[in-house]
Structures are given as C-alpha cells and as structure tokens.
Amino acid sequence: MIRPWHIWVVFGLCLGVVLTVLGWISLTALRLEREQAEARSRAALEETVGLSLWQMDSAVAPLLAQESGRPYFWYTAFYPAERAYTRMFSEIKQGEVLVPSPLLTDSSPYVLLHFQIGPDRQATSPQVPGGNMRELAQTIYTTKSEIDAAEKRLASLVSQRLFERLDAALPQEPQQRDSALVGVQTANPERSNAGPASRDSQEWQMRSQRVQTQQEIVKTNIAVTPFSANVRGGLLMPVWLDSQTLLLARRVMVNDQAYIQGCWLNWPAVRRLLLNEIRDLLPEADLRPIGAGTAREQSRVLASLPVWLLPGKFKEAAPEGHSAMALSLLVAWCCVVLAGAAVAVLLLGTVSLSERRAAFVSAVTHELRTPLTTFRMYSEMLAEKMVTDEEKRTRYLKTLQAEAARLSHLVENVLAYARLEGNRSGGHIEKLALGELVNRTTERLSDRARHANMELRIAVRADDQRRMVQADVGAVEQILFNLVDNACKYAAKAADRTVLIDAWATGEWAVLRVCDHGPGISKADRARLFQPFSKSAHQAAHTAPGVGLGLALSRRLARQMGGDLLNADHTVDGGACFQLTLPAV
C-alpha cells in the first residue's frame, strides 16, 4: 500500500522539476530578451551618433570652407592691390596703393587670431600690423586694445614652438588633400589591408568628402584667381597644439618660398556650436581632442575636425507597458502555480478521502463484528435449546432484535449517503404543517428513546402548529432519528435522561432543535463534527457505537431540502444541541 507521505514526496519532486525547468526557461528567455534590447539600444546609439556626426560636420563645414577660401595675400595687414596675385611678397615701392586685409578687422566669434610664418620662421599676423602701418591701422581700421590683444595671442602661439610643430604636422608640398584630417587617420594598418572598408570607415569617408567638397567650392568662389603659376597652396588642416588650442593651417609656396598660414580657432565657442547642434539627440554628449596619429574608432570621429565624440548616457525611448515575453512568462508561471495548487488540492482531497474511507471500513468492521458475534452466539444457544428459562429466551430475543435494528440503521445511513454521493435523490418534497411533520416522525423516535431507557419530549409552539413547511418527510425523519440516536448513545449515563425536541417557526424558516443532557461536544470534535467517516476504528472501539456518518449524512439531507443542520448553543447546563432549519411557506 502506498503511504500518503510517499505520494507527497513524488508530487514535490515532480513539482520541483517542473518549476526548475520553467525557471531555467524563464531566465534564458529574459536573458535573450535583455541581450536583444541591448543590441537594439546599441544600434539606436550608433544611428544617433552617426546622425550627430553628420550634423556637427555640416555645422562646422561653412567655417572651414570660409577659412580655406582666404587668399594667401590676406595674411598681411596691408597688401598692394595691383600685384596681389603675382608678386605680393616683393618689396613695397613708394606710391603703390595698399589695401587693408579683411582679416585685420575680422571679428568672427569662432576665430581668435590669423597668423603667417614666413621663410625666415618669423610669425606675423594680419591683426598685428608693424611699423608705421600699426598707427594707420589703429587710427582707421581697428583699435589699439584689439591690436594688443592679438599681439598677446600671437606671442602665446610662438611660445608653444609654433613653427616646429606646424612644420612637422603639415605636408612638405602643398597639395589638394583627399581628407580633411591628414595625420588623424584612425584605421588600423592591419585592418586597412584586410579587405573592403568597414561601414564606419565608409561613412567617415563620405562625411570627409562632403566637407572637403564644400571647402573647395567656397574657395573657388571667393578667390576667383586663387593661385598663379608661382603660388601653390591647399586647404587648411586642423592641428592641436594642446587640449585647448586648435589651429587651422596650410603650407603655401610663393615663388618657391614656403609660408605657413592659418588661424587659431576659439575651441570653447566651436565646441558649444557643435554640441548645441546635437543637444536634442545626445543631451549629455562631449567632445575630446584627438592628437595626430592617435587611434580612435572612426564611428566616433568628426570628419571636419580631429575631435572624438563621447555620446554620454543615451536614453532610448522605453516601450510602454511590459514586454510580450515578460507577460507570457507571467502567464506561464501563473498557470503552473495554479496547476500545482489544483493538483495539490486534488491529492489532498484524494488522500484525505482514502484515509477517511479506510477509517470507515475499520469502523464498520468493528461495528459489524459485535452484533454478528452476538447473533452467532445467541442464535446457537437458542438453536441448541441451551436456554431453557423463558425469561432469558425473551431477553436474548430482544437483544437480537435491538442488534438487528442497529444493523439496519447502519446500512440505511450508508445507502442514503451513497445515494447522495451519486447525486441520486429518492425523496419527495411536499408541503405540510409543522405540527403534522413532527407527529409523523414521533413514533419511530419514541421507540428508539424507549429502547435506550430514555424519555423523548416533543414541544411544538401552538402559534406555529399550522405553519406550512417544505420538506421530505422521510429525510426529516432520518435526520431526527440520527440526532435522537446520538443522544441515546452519548447521554445514556446522564442524570437527566430526557431528549427534548423543540419546534417553531421564525421568519422564512421552521426550526427543529434536538437537545440532550449528556457530556456535550468538545472543541476538538467540533471541527470535524460533520465530516463523513471521521471516526476511526480506535474511536469506534472506545466510544459509543457508530461509524461517524450520521451527522454528515444529516447535514447533506438538510441542505438538499434547502435547509441546514448546525451545532447550536445549548440553553441548559451541559449536553449537546443540534438545530435543523427548513424552508417555511
């Protein structure tokens, strides 16, 4: 026989396996969903960064194009207009008309200073005129304070070894560059020989070509005859002197003499310009300078300036509500938990029913053994004529009659309960007066009390004698008989051997209460008072006869008629009291 704890162990192991597998599946699914979300977030970030780089390159391209389009002769404070494109750097003769350079009065918020380094390695600036031209400039075109400020900036550049660093960074021969970032190529040499360019490299080349093309167009439009046969020069190239000093410079050959021209960009202003362009895309972005030859991912580098974009925290728009995967897993877990709970309840009910039925079989076996033993012994004695005394014969026959009635009552309860379990009702609901209902059951109840040497007292309130009740007379008689039978068994040793049946009507109900003066019902027994098969073989052997089915059967019969059976508080000292309610008309 399988013990109950064996069943629970197997159930626990099976449930543990199911929960473990479901937990593993859930964790794996959530991990994959999280990885997919991270991949989507990275893709969205890369797309946003690419768009930001395009916007920043487009924003700074006009400034670069404007500076690249400056004619080479603008880098002196005054120049002879008649030979600006031929022999501009020749000695100025008396009587020549001098034109002020537009750079002398340039007030761009993004350029701090324009400068030129001649073949003698001396740095000059069109914003810092020398000699008698200085007096002319500050008299007509600018102010002394502006010239002094420009002179300080020029001295600051010179102090940073301006010529040596630009000479090393710029190509030795002026030429049209294929890229706006010479010296800041970020591709790995091994990677460049491995095959076609990556998507990031291709996009970077496209942005670089666009910036370069815009510079060439602007340069051509501004300087209609930009270079003569003796003048060669290219586009400006960005060069970092330090983390805050960004220059645009180019090498120009004039009559086979090399000049370096360029400007000092106002990096904080340029940085604000670039970040404002992408504030809506990357609100926490920042820009970091890139030194010459520094390796960086091209997916983060501007094509116009040697600057690396730091995206900062990227907040992708989160989907509303929970994901479909999370909801599916939640539904799966709910279903598994509900299924486990349902199986547990089913097992609990099955095991409990099995235990109660086993107890019922034991109790019935004990209940049958005693009367059968009595039947066998007395019948043999009577058959063998061993009892000659007529009084004993009569007593033995009455004992056999009582045991037969006891067996009949037991079988009747079992069969009635079996009919209820099978949803088969053999009763008939009828309308009759409360007094008539009590009278039709009195004879059988009185006989049971008389055989137990007890007195049955019945009281029906006079005002409720004719109150109509809906009831099955047979079922009511069986309920009352079970209650009286219990009173006769458990209150047999009471000082007051009276069993009282009260009947009255209240509102929509008729009430029949059966009370005795026995030991009553303990609190421990009240919890399982109406449970079927609640009496074990041990209890049946040490208590009054019965299998613990009468009260459960009586409650089922009462509820089948639309009423109920309850354990009521007793109004007198001690004893048990049960109250049957039936629908009244």
C-alpha positions in Angstrom: 0.0 0.0 0.0 1.3 3.4 -0.9 1.7 5.6 2.1 0.5 9.2 2.0 4.0 10.7 2.5 5.2 8.7 -0.5 2.6 10.5 -2.6 3.6 13.9 -1.3 7.3 13.2 -1.9 6.7 12.2 -5.5 4.5 15.2 -6.0 7.1 17.5 -4.5 9.8 16.1 -6.7 7.7 16.4 -9.9 6.7 19.9 -9.0 10.3 20.8 -8.2 11.5 19.5 -11.6 8.7 21.5 -13.4 9.5 24.7 -11.5 13.2 24.2 -12.1 12.8 23.8 -15.8 10.4 26.7 -16.1 12.7 28.8 -14.0 15.6 28.0 -16.4 13.5 28.7 -19.4 12.3 32.0 -17.9 15.9 33.1 -17.1 17.1 32.1 -20.5 14.2 33.9 -22.2 14.7 37.1 -20.2 18.4 37.0 -20.8 17.9 36.7 -24.5 15.3 39.5 -24.4 17.7 41.6 -22.5 20.5 41.0 -25.0 18.2 41.8 -27.8 17.2 45.0 -26.1 20.8 45.9 -25.5 21.6 45.2 -29.2 18.7 47.4 -30.2 19.9 50.1 -27.8 23.5 49.9 -29.3 22.1 50.1 -32.8 20.0 53.1 -31.9 23.0 54.7 -30.2 25.2 54.1 -33.3 22.5 55.5 -35.5 22.1 58.6 -33.3 25.9 59.0 -33.1 26.1 58.8 -36.9 23.4 61.4 -37.3 25.1 63.6 -34.7 28.4 63.4 -36.6 26.7 64.4 -39.8 25.0 67.4 -38.1 28.3 68.6 -36.5 30.3 68.2 -39.7 27.6 70.2 -41.5 27.6 72.9 -38.8 31.4 73.4 -38.9 31.9 73.0 -42.6 31.0 76.6 -43.5 33.6 77.9 -41.1 36.3 75.6 -42.5 35.3 76.5 -46.0 35.4 80.2 -45.3 38.9 79.9 -43.8 40.2 77.7 -46.6 38.9 80.2 -49.1 41.0 83.0 -47.7 43.5 84.3 -50.4 47.1 83.9 -49.3 47.8 87.7 -49.5 45.1 88.4 -46.9 47.5 87.2 -44.2 49.4 90.5 -44.3 47.9 93.6 -42.7 48.2 95.7 -45.9 49.0 94.5 -49.4 49.5 96.2 -52.8 46.3 95.6 -54.7 47.8 95.7 -58.2 50.1 92.7 -57.6 48.2 90.7 -55.1 48.1 87.6 -57.2 51.6 88.0 -58.7 54.5 89.5 -56.6 52.7 90.2 -53.5 55.6 89.5 -51.1 58.0 91.7 -53.1 59.3 94.9 -51.6 56.6 97.6 -51.4 57.6 100.6 -53.5 56.7 104.2 -52.9 53.5 105.2 -54.5 51.8 101.8 -54.5 48.3 101.7 -53.3 48.0 99.5 -50.2 44.7 97.7 -49.3 43.9 96.6 -45.7 43.4 92.9 -45.3 39.9 91.9 -44.4 41.5 89.8 -41.7 42.7 93.0 -40.0 39.1 93.7 -38.9 37.8 90.1 -38.7 35.6 89.7 -35.7 34.4 86.1 -36.1 33.4 84.6 -32.7 35.0 81.3 -33.7 38.5 82.7 -34.7 40.8 84.2 -32.2 43.7 85.0 -34.5 45.0 84.7 -38.0 48.8 84.2 -38.5 51.5 83.6 -41.0 55.0 82.2 -40.7 57.4 83.3 -43.4 60.6 81.6 -44.8 62.5 83.3 -42.0 60.4 81.4 -39.5 59.1 84.6 -38.0 55.4 84.6 -37.1 53.2 87.6 -38.0 49.5 88.3 -38.0 47.3 90.5 -40.2 45.7 91.6 -37.0 49.1 92.8 -35.6 50.5 95.3 -38.2 54.0 96.5 -37.7 55.9 99.8 -38.2 54.0 102.8 -39.5 51.2 100.5 -40.6 50.3 99.9 -37.0 49.5 103.6 -36.5 47.5 103.6 -39.6 45.5 100.5 -38.7 44.6 101.6 -35.2 43.7 105.1 -36.5 41.2 103.9 -39.2 40.5 100.2 -39.1 40.9 98.9 -35.6 41.8 99.9 -32.0 45.0 99.7 -30.0 43.4 97.4 -27.5 42.4 94.9 -30.2 45.9 95.0 -31.7 47.5 94.5 -28.2 45.2 91.5 -27.6 46.1 90.0 -30.9 49.7 90.5 -30.2 49.5 88.7 -26.9 47.8 85.7 -28.6 50.5 85.7 -31.3 53.2 85.6 -28.6 51.3 82.8 -26.9 51.4 80.7 -30.1 55.0 81.4 -30.7 55.9 80.3 -27.2 54.4 76.9 -28.0 57.0 76.2 -30.7 54.5 77.2 -33.4 56.7 76.7 -36.4 58.3 73.4 -35.4 55.0 71.8 -34.6 53.2 73.0 -37.7 56.1 72.2 -39.9 56.1 68.6 -38.6 52.3 68.3 -39.0 51.8 69.8 -42.5 52.8 68.1 -45.8 56.1 69.4 -47.1 54.5 70.1 -50.5 51.1 71.9 -50.7 48.5 69.7 -52.4 44.8 69.1 -52.6 44.1 66.6 -49.8 41.9 63.6 -50.1 40.9 64.1 -46.5 40.3 66.9 -44.1 42.1 65.1 -41.4 45.6 64.3 -42.5 47.5 62.8 -39.7 44.4 61.7 -37.8 43.6 58.6 -39.7 42.1 56.1 -37.3 42.2 52.9 -39.3 44.4 50.1 -38.0 47.1 49.3 -40.6 46.4 45.6 -40.4 42.7 46.3 -40.8 43.3 48.5 -43.8 44.9 45.6 -45.7 42.3 43.1 -44.7 39.7 43.9 -47.4 36.9 46.4 -48.1 36.5 49.3 -45.8 34.0 48.9 -42.9 30.7 50.6 -42.8 32.1 53.2 -40.2 35.1 53.9 -42.4 32.9 54.3 -45.5 30.6 56.7 -43.7 33.6 58.7 -42.4 35.0 59.0 -45.9 31.6 60.2 -47.1 31.5 62.9 -44.4 35.1 63.9 -45.1 34.5 64.2 -48.9 31.4 66.3 -48.3 33.4 68.7 -46.0 36.3 68.9 -48.5 34.0 69.5 -51.4 32.3 72.4 -49.6 35.7 73.9 -48.9 36.8 73.6 -52.5 33.6 75.2 -53.7 33.8 78.2 -51.3 37.5 78.6 -52.0 36.9 78.8 -55.8 34.0 81.3 -55.4 35.9 83.6 -53.0 39.3 83.6 -54.8 38.5 83.8 -58.5 42.1 83.6 -59.4 43.4 82.0 -56.2 46.9 81.0 -57.3 49.2 82.0 -60.1 51.9 79.8 -61.6 54.3 80.9 -58.8 51.8 80.2 -56.0 50.7 76.8 -54.8 48.5 76.0 -51.7 45.9 73.7 -50.4 43.1 73.5 -47.9 43.5 74.3 -44.2 44.3 71.4 -42.0 43.3 71.2 -38.3 46.2 70.7 -35.8 46.0 70.6 -32.0 48.8 72.3 -30.1 47.3 71.3 -26.7 43.9 70.3 -25.5 42.5 73.9 -25.8 44.5 75.2 -28.8 43.1 74.2 -32.1 44.7 75.6 -35.3 43.8 75.5 -38.9 47.0 75.7 -41.0 48.3 75.2 -44.6 51.6 75.4 -46.3 51.7 77.9 -49.3 54.6 78.1 -51.8 55.1 81.6 -53.2 57.9 81.9 -55.7 59.4 78.7 -54.4 59.4 80.0 -50.8 57.3 78.2 -48.2 54.9 80.1 -46.0 52.6 78.6 -43.3 49.2 80.4 -42.9 46.3 79.6 -40.7 44.1 80.7 -37.8 43.6 80.0 -34.1 40.1 78.7 -33.5 38.1 79.6 -30.5 37.7 76.0 -29.4 35.2 76.6 -26.5 32.9 78.5 -28.9 33.3 75.9 -31.6 32.6 73.2 -29.1 29.4 74.9 -27.9 28.4 75.3 -31.5 28.8 71.6 -32.2 27.2 70.4 -29.0 24.2 72.7 -29.5 23.6 71.1 -32.9 23.1 67.6 -31.2 21.6 68.6 -27.9 18.3 67.1 -28.9 19.9 63.8 -29.9 22.6 63.4 -27.3 22.0 65.8 -24.4 25.0 64.6 -22.3 27.5 64.3 -25.2 31.0 65.8 -25.0 33.9 66.3 -27.4 37.5 65.3 -26.8 40.6 66.4 -28.8 42.5 63.8 -30.8 46.2 64.2 -31.2 48.0 63.4 -34.5 48.3 59.6 -35.0 46.0 58.8 -32.1 44.0 55.7 -32.8 40.2 56.1 -32.4 37.1 54.5 -33.8 36.0 56.3 -36.9 32.4 55.8 -35.9 33.0 58.4 -33.2 35.4 60.9 -35.0 34.3 64.0 -36.9 35.5 64.2 -40.5 36.0 68.0 -40.3 38.0 68.3 -37.1 40.2 66.0 -35.1 37.6 65.6 -32.4 36.3 62.4 -30.8 32.6 62.3 -29.8 31.7 61.0 -26.4 27.9 60.2 -26.5 27.4 60.2 -22.7 24.4 58.5 -21.3 22.0 57.5 -24.1 18.3 57.3 -23.1 16.4 55.3 -25.6 12.6 55.7 -25.5 11.4 52.8 -23.4 8.4 50.8 -24.7 5.2 51.4 -22.8 4.0 48.6 -20.6 5.5 45.2 -20.1 7.1 43.2 -22.9 5.3 40.3 -24.6 7.9 37.9 -23.3 7.5 39.0 -19.7 3.7 38.8 -19.9 4.0 35.3 -21.5 6.3 34.1 -18.7 4.0 35.6 -16.1 1.0 33.8 -17.6 3.1 30.6 -17.8 4.1 30.9 -14.1 0.5 31.6 -13.1 -0.7 28.6 -15.0 2.0 26.3 -13.5 1.3 27.6 -10.0 -2.5 27.2 -10.4 -2.0 23.7 -11.9 0.3 22.8 -9.0 -2.2 24.1 -6.5 -5.0 22.3 -8.2 -3.1 19.0 -8.2 -2.1 19.6 -4.5 -5.7 20.2 -3.6 -6.8 17.1 -5.6 -4.1 15.0 -3.9 -5.1 16.3 -0.5 -8.7 15.5 -1.1 -7.9 12.1 -2.5 -5.6 11.2 0.3 -8.0 12.5 2.9 -10.9 10.7 1.3 -8.8 7.5 1.1 -7.9 7.8 4.8 -11.5 8.5 5.8 -12.8 5.6 3.8 -10.1 3.3 5.4 -11.2 4.5 8.8 -14.8 4.0 7.8 -14.0 0.4 6.7 -12.3 -0.2 10.0 -15.1 1.3 12.0 -17.8 -0.6 10.0 -15.8 -3.8 10.5 -15.8 -3.1 14.2 -19.5 -2.2 14.2 -20.4 -5.4 12.4 -18.2 -7.7 14.4 -20.0 -7.0 17.7 -23.6 -7.6 16.6 -22.6 -10.5 14.4 -20.9 -12.1 17.3 -23.9 -11.6 19.4 -26.2 -13.0 16.6 -24.0 -16.1 16.3 -23.7 -16.8 20.0 -27.4 -16.2 20.9 -28.7 -18.0 17.8 -26.6 -21.1 18.5 -27.7 -21.1 22.1 -31.4 -20.8 21.1 -31.0 -23.4 18.3 -29.3 -25.9 20.6 -32.0 -25.2 23.2 -29.4 -24.4 25.7 -31.6 -21.6 27.2 -34.5 -23.2 29.0 -35.5 -20.2 31.1 -38.3 -18.4 29.3 -37.3 -15.1 30.7 -33.8 -15.4 29.4 -35.1 -16.6 26.0 -37.2 -13.4 25.8 -34.2 -11.2 26.8 -32.0 -12.9 24.2 -34.6 -12.4 21.5 -34.9 -8.7 22.4 -31.1 -8.3 22.3 -31.2 -9.9 18.8 -34.0 -7.6 17.8 -32.0 -4.5 19.0 -28.9 -5.6 17.2 -30.9 -6.2 14.0 -32.3 -2.6 14.3 -28.8 -1.3 14.9 -27.5 -3.0 11.8 -30.5 -1.8 9.8 -29.9 1.8 10.9 -26.2 1.5 9.9 -27.0 0.0 6.5 -29.7 2.7 5.9 -27.2 5.5 6.6 -24.6 4.1 4.4 -27.0 3.5 1.5 -28.5 7.0 1.9 -25.0 8.6 1.9 -24.1 6.6 -1.2 -27.3 7.9 -3.0 -26.2 11.5 -2.1 -22.7 10.9 -3.3 -24.1 9.7 -6.6 -26.4 12.7 -6.8 -29.4 10.4 -6.7 -32.3 11.6 -4.6 -35.1 9.2 -3.7 -37.1 11.7 -1.6 -40.1 13.8 -2.3 -40.5 17.4 -1.2 -44.0 18.2 -0.1 -45.8 21.0 1.8 -47.3 20.1 5.2 -47.9 21.7 8.6 -45.1 21.9 11.1 -47.2 20.0 13.7 -48.1 17.3 11.2 -44.4 16.9 10.2 -43.4 16.3 13.8 -46.2 13.9 14.5 -45.4 11.7 11.5 -41.9 11.1 13.0 -42.8 10.8 16.6 -43.5 7.0 16.8 -40.1 5.9 15.5 -38.2 8.4 17.6 -40.1 7.4 20.8 -39.4 3.7 20.2 -35.6 4.5 19.9 -35.7 6.5 23.1 -37.7 3.8 24.9 -35.2 1.0 23.9 -32.5 3.2 25.4 -34.5 3.7 28.6 -34.7 7.4 27.9 -37.6 9.8 27.6 -38.5 11.8 24.5 -40.3 15.1 25.0 -41.7 17.0 22.0 -42.8 20.6 22.1 -44.3 22.5 19.2 -45.3 26.1 19.8 -49.1 26.5 19.5 -48.9 29.5 17.2 -46.7 27.6 14.7 -48.6 24.3 14.6 -50.2 25.1 11.2 -47.2 26.9 9.7 -46.6 25.2 6.4 -43.1 23.7 5.7 -41.5 22.4 2.6 -39.7 19.1 3.4 -39.1 15.5 2.6 -40.8 13.7 5.5 -38.5 10.6 5.1 -35.4 12.7 5.1 -36.6 14.7 8.1 -37.4 11.5 10.0 -33.9 10.1 9.2 -32.2 13.3 10.4 -34.2 13.5 13.6 -33.6 9.7 14.2 -29.8 10.2 13.8 -29.9 13.1 16.3 -32.0 11.2 18.8 -29.9 8.0 18.3 -26.7 10.0 19.1 -28.4 11.5 22.1 -29.4 8.0 23.3 -25.9 6.7 22.8 -23.9 9.6 24.3 -26.3 10.7 27.0 -27.2 7.2 28.3 -25.3 7.8 31.6 -26.6 11.3 32.2 -28.6 12.1 35.4 -31.4 13.7 33.3 -32.2 11.0 30.6 -34.6 13.3 28.7 -34.2 14.1 25.0 -36.0 17.3 24.0 -37.3 18.2 20.6 -38.5 21.9 20.2 -40.2 23.1 17.0 -41.2 26.6 16.0 -41.2 29.0 13.0 -39.3 32.3 12.6 -39.5 34.4 9.5 -39.0 32.3 6.5 -37.7 29.3 8.4 -39.0 26.4 10.5 -36.7 25.2 13.3 -36.5 21.8 14.9 -33.9 21.6 17.8 -32.8 18.3 19.4 -31.1 18.6 22.8 -29.8 16.2 25.4 -28.2 16.5 28.9 -25.1 14.4 28.1 -21.4 15.3 28.3 -21.7 17.6 25.2 -19.2 18.0 22.4 -15.6 19.0 23.0 -13.9 21.8 21.0 -11.6 19.3 19.3 -14.5 17.3 18.0 -16.5 20.3 16.7 -14.0 20.9 13.9 -14.7 17.5 12.3 -18.2 17.0 13.6 -19.9 17.0 10.2 -17.1 15.2 8.2 -18.0 11.8 6.8 -16.1 8.7 8.1 -14.5 10.8 10.8 -14.5 8.0 13.4 -11.5 5.6 13.4 -11.6 2.0 14.5 -9.9 3.0 17.8 -12.5 5.7 18.4 -15.3 3.3 17.5 -13.9 0.8 20.0 -13.7 3.3 22.8 -16.8 5.4 22.2 -20.4 4.8 21.6 -21.3 2.6 18.6 -21.3 4.2 15.2 -19.0 5.0 12.2 -19.2 8.8 12.2 -21.5 9.0 9.2 -24.9 10.1 10.8 -24.2 13.8 11.2 -22.5 14.2 7.8 -25.5 12.4 6.2 -28.0 14.5 8.1 -26.4 17.8 7.1 -26.3 16.7 3.4 -30.0 15.7 3.6 -30.9 19.1 5.2 -29.1 21.1 2.6 -30.7 19.0 -0.2 -34.1 20.2 1.1 -32.9 23.9 1.1 -32.2 24.0 4.9 -29.2 23.3 7.1 -28.1 21.5 10.2 -25.9 23.2 12.8 -24.5 22.6 16.2 -26.4 25.1 18.3 -25.6 26.5 21.7 -27.4 24.7 24.5 -29.7 26.8 26.7 -29.4 24.4 29.7 -26.3 23.2 31.6 -24.3 20.7 29.6 -25.4 18.4 26.8 -25.4 18.7 23.0 -27.8 20.6 20.9 -28.4 20.4 17.1 -30.7 22.7 15.2 -32.4 21.7 11.9 -33.8 24.6 9.7 -36.3 24.0 6.9 -37.9 26.5 4.4 -41.3 27.7 5.7 -44.0 29.0 3.4 
